[in-house]
Amino acid sequence: MGRFLCFSSDLTQTSARSAVRGEWGIGVSLCFAAVLLFLFAVASWAGPYIITNSGEGFAVALDGGEIASNAAIDTVLKAIRLHSEGEDVTIQFGGGGGDTLDLGNTGMVFAQADDVPWGEIALRGSVTAAATGGGGTIYIGANCRVNISAPANIISTTTTTAIDNGGTLEITGGTISGVSQTISNSGTATISGAAVVSAAGKTRNDYVVMNNGTLDIMGGIISADSGAVGIYQNRGSLNISGTAAVVSAEGSAVRLSSGAVLYLNGGTVSSGPNGNAIYVPSEGQSGPSGAIYLGGSPTVNGTIHMSKQEGPFLPIEVQASGGFAFKPGSKTYNIVRTVRTDDYNPLTECEVLIKNGAGFYSNFAWSLSDTAAGFNLAASVNDLVATAGRTYSITFKLNGASGTPPAAIRVVEGGTLGGLAKPSTAPYVSAPTEGCPNGCLNDGEWYVNPQNNDVGAVFDFGGKNIGTDITANTALILNWTTTPVSVLEASRSVPAAQTPGIAAIAPVTVLAGGLTVGPNPVAKRTGAVSFFWSGPNKVLGGKLLVYDVSGKLVKKIPVSATEKGAIASWDLTNAKGAPVSEGTYVAKGIIKTKNGNTEKAAALVSVR
């Protein structure tokens, strides 16, 4: 940033008088206005610097004034860098009006220098090159930041890339095109908005984008013609989300190499008839296969092909929580698994194929080939696994409620289901009754349904060694209450425990059973609260679930077998071990007693 000086003879002659009388001379006003103009100027992008082909070389002009002429393109870029003095710049290719700047057999190199660095660079207009060097039409070096937006058109007419990025690249619009390869990224790149990236390659060795860095595609289109690959994810990480579309006319849309990572959190990935939407090979690779994380609600037109041949296989992982939690709705994902007869790592019984996928069994269509043909897809705890053994179906009945029941889940024989596989009961309300004119709420559990609409024991989604064992086809059913289970119905307010002089009141039918709490209220510094059972029979076990006032599950607490005294203890932390906030909590669950009964119990806990 240059120096700025204001000169005014009026200010020099009258400064003392103006200070005493509270007046400002015209010189100060002019200086102040000039400072504002200067600040506005430095806050904006410098330029545009307009680059044209002068016949014998290249020229660059700013505001009609020529900075360099009849020079090589690298000389022109150096002139812009020095002239801009490190400020952000806009570079316009051609004279505008649809003109295209032809670089011939050379390309543009944006690289930082020791004397005067580049600021952020905005590229506009159309440029084409038949470059023979490794950098392609435009090369972006480390620590350089380049923005490309409409109207922009970056073209490579040879087999070199249109853009080779080793710095930071943002594409928000325009068109980037190449013959057999278009963008090579080893830095950080973001594609969003209406950007269109295309290539006309013929084989799987041609690609639109080769990624060895970090690539985030939130919008625009990555389009591969003929048999080319849309994105070759060689190393690093690729995130597809938002409205992004990755399409291959005949080949694979995304190819994932060993050690590379794909986060498919949205958008659309589509393959041609001779390729796969996502292809994950492991041939000739000693390292693990590429990793796929599914989140959000992406659309996949075509197969996700896992070709396990030599290297270890990594399962697809469903993102179970967070901003990109998997919510596929009714979408289906077709998974193909190829296992050769000479496979070094053959498919094994109960090998995890889709981690955290048990609750989405109906969203995956699965096919195997060769020696893996005898395996099927089934749920085990929270995952979807391969099994050659018997499987059983878990179906869900709504007990008269309106709506669509959760999809069935097939489970390995003798297996259990974990919490991630438990369908939510929140959407379902019973038909109106005399006691519930607007319908009754369910109690948040699924029950074994022996026949008709009978309600049996609670089905435990507790996972391995805890949950209900699956040894036959099983129907699960909802159970209705005559009063709301939660104290958080619309007509009731549960105040925070720290509110002076206010107590949380709930009907005795909600706080059921002989469950008491002490101390209650409990101070956070106490570190724990105990639950006691006053029923007539010895407690054999059970489980309590602690909810906050929003209805969110905070923690699961096992109930110990005892004849008297405390049956359970809560350390005032959540499932992750973090201390809970002050407020009111509801503890409810099932108590198993000596006489074989299963009794419901609930109590309020105030934490201060």
DAJOCOR-V362908 format. One line per field, one symbol per residue. ss: DSSP state (H for helix, E for strand, L for the rest). phi: phi as a letter, one per 30 degrees, with the letter a starting at -180 (. if undefined). psi: psi as a letter, one per 20 degrees, with the letter a starting at -180 (. if undefined). A space follows every 50 residues. Layout:
ss=???
phi=???
psi=???
This chain:
ss=LLLLLLLLHHHHHHHHHHHHHLLLLHHHHHHHHHHHHHHHHHHLLEEEEE EEELLLLEEEEELLEEEEEEELHHHHHHHHHHHHLLLLEEEEELLLLLLE EELLLLLEEELLLLLLLLLLEEEEEEEEELLLLLLLLEEELLLLEEEEEE EEEEEELLLLLLEEELLEEEELLLEEEELLEEEEELLEEEELLLLEEEEL LLLLLLEEEEELLEEEELLLEEEELLLLEEEEELLLEEEELLLLEEEELL LLLEEELLLLEEEELLLEEELLLLLLLEEEELLLLLLLLLEEEELELLEE ELEEEEEELLLLLLLEEELLLLLLLELLLLLLEEEEEEELLLLLLLLLLL EEEEELLHHHHHHEEEEELHHHLLLEEEEEELEEEEELLLEEEEEEELLL LLLLLLLLEEEELLLLELHHHLLLLLLLELLLLLLLLLLLEELLLLEELL LLLLLLLELLLLLLLLLLLLLLLEEEELLELLLLLLLLLLLLLLLLLLLL LLLLLLLLLLLLLLEEEELLLELHHHLLEEEEELLLLLEEEEEEEEELLL LLEEEEEEELLELLLEEEEELLELLLLLELLLEEEEEEEEEEELLLLEEE EEEEEEEL
phi=.ddbbcbadddddcddddddciccdddddddddddddddddddcddkddc cbccjclcbbbbhicdcabhbdddddddddddddhiddbcccdidiijdc dcdicbbcbcbdbddbddddcccbjcbbacdcdddidbccdeiccbcbbd dbbcbccbddddbccccbbbccajbcbbdbacbcbbcbbbbbicdbbbbc dcbddcbdbccbbcbcccaibcbcdhcdddbcddbibbbcaicdbcbbdb cddbccdeidbcccclibbbcddcbbebcbdbdibdddddccccbibdcb ckcccccdbbddccddcdddaidcedbdicdcccccbcbddcddbddcdi ddcbdicedceddccbbbbhdcddcbcadbhcccbcbccdbbcccbcchj ddjcdeddbcbddidbccddcdddcedcbddebddbdcjcddcicccdcd ahcdccdddcdcieibdddcbaebccbdbcccbedddcdddbccdddddd ibcdcbdddddciccbbadadcdeddjabccbccddcddclkaccccddd iddcacbdccdacajdcabcdibddcidedddlcbccblccccddjdccd baacbccc
psi=prqpqppohghghjggghhgikqprhhgghggghgggghhgiirppaqpo projgibqqpqpkipphqqlrqhhhghhhggghilirqqpppprjakjqp ooickrrpooqqrhforqaqpppqappqqlqiriiagpporqjqpppprq oqopppjairqgpopjcpppoirappqrgiqgpppjcpqpprbjpppqqk rhriiqqgpopjcopooiaapopprcjqpgpongrbqpopacjqpopphh bqgpporpiqpponjaappprahjaqgppnrjpjphrqrqpppprbmqpo oaqooonoggrqppqpppoirahkqpmicjqqooppopoqhkphmqpqpk pphopkjhikgiipppqrrcijhiqrprqodirprppjaqqqporpqili qrrpqqqqppqqpjrrqrhiioqpihipqrqqrhinhjqqqrjjqpqpnh qckqobqppoliapjgrpqojrpppqqqpqriqpgqjkrhjppoqqhipp jpqppqqhigmrrlprqqqoqpqhihiqqqpqpjriqqpiaapqppqaii jppgqppqpqpqhrapirppjkrahjjqqrrqapqppqappprhjiqopq qqqqppp.
